[in-house]
Amino acid sequence: MSAAPIRVAVAGAAGRMGRALVQAVCEDTALRLSGALEAPGSALLGADAGEVAGIGHAGVVLGADPVPVAAGCDVLIDFTRPEPCLANLQACEQAGARAVIGTTGFSAAQRARIERAAERMALVLAPNMSVGVNLCFKLLEVAARALGDSVDIEIIEAHHRHKVDAPSGTAVRMGEVIAAALGRDLAACAVYGREGHTGERARETIGFETIRGGDIVGEHTVMFMGAGERVEITHRASSRANFAQGALRATHWIMGRERGLYDMQDILGLR
């Protein structure tokens, strides 16, 4: 007798990432789309999530209330914005559902709220669900330890014109990984862009440059620049499908946990 499909709800289901998630969930025979959320006031509320995603009728309509959606799912996947994400998380916490969060831009207080929720529920929080990006995190740690303080480090990221936070959550996480490997405090050594007479670059700083424009899905390059040589680690996303597949991998994995805060490094066994 086969196991019942995992019931999955998607928040932000009418957005570009949400539509990719709806399609991916519906194509996975071990999953069942059980709910779809969209912002209150959206003109698409009441529409079929599958039709909005361009895959045909799915039998799940877009709603704005997270409470019944959380009550009817095993896992909620959220790629929205911090405020609605926290409201969705609270509904999951109350309903006993798990969560996979790809939302970025959380404040320290909002991150603390997520950590408190993880004491009572299982959730994955990752600024990037791509398997390739998470492999890059590991490579960055190795490169930083090997090169140490002998190089200058810059992180360059580019995204579409509609992205509202900068630098990207992925770029920030890259900086955190590098800073931890070097024993630095990112909050103290990060430099976000440069203008005017800045003086010589301090070796201990980690620089961030942000590009926004067009329909760039996501590009990240970290440059380790020393005397006579440069090492670059780059990830380029050409489709949102890889993020969706990573989120589904997290969805399957989190079903084996009752509580705790995890990220893609846990899921991929890269710790």
Phi, psi and omega in degrees: 000123183284152180289152178292145179299149174287129180276120186239131173250149181240124175268146184069036190292343180268350179282175183298314178291320179299319179295322177295323179292316179302314179299315182296318179298315183292337180273346181268114185291344178272359180239156174225127177291117184248346182194158180213130182246147173216162185297142175304138180091353179296139179291347183266358178302133182094347178281156179286130184297323179293320179293322176297323180282352178082021182244008180094179185298127179248348180077017179231123182263154178287126178236171182246350183262113183287341186297305179292330179293316178295323180294336183258012182232161172269323181221133173253127176260126186233113171236069183241238176228163189306313185295306177296329179298317180293325176295319178294322179297319179298320178296320178295319180300317181289327184272349183080022178268162175265168181220144172239114188246120174250004178295145178236175177090017180289142172282171178299321180293321179292321177297321178297324178297319178295319180296323177293321179297325182292348175287342184239350182214165178263131177209151174252128176236115181217130179292344178209126183269357181295133177297320180297317179296319181290331170294321177299322177305316180293319179296324179294320178298315180297315181296318181296318180294322183288321185271336175057220184267018182269001184229159169266141186237126178230141179241122182244128179227148180224135178218172180297163187291346183269353181291133190258345180250147180210142349295169182298157177299327178294316179297318178298317179296321176301316178297320179296318180297315181293314181299317180297319180295331182262000181071031180251160174261112184300323180300331182270334187251354181288141174235121185255089180079161181221147178204143176077201181277100186263350185076178180296150179288131176280133185302324187282352181283156172238117186268148177234132173235135185241134176238133176229128178174152174057220183242031180300122181291314179168126177222135180223130176228131173248127181251125173253107191247115179244190179282111176087357178203159179219134175250130178237136173241120188233141170231130177236127176260129179255353181206152176280354182298325181292325176293320180296317180294324176295320178296322177291323176298319177294323180298313178297318185291319187290341179295342178270007181237145180263328180201164178121157180254123184232164172225184185293336176298322176296313185295324183271359180068036183259008178291000000 
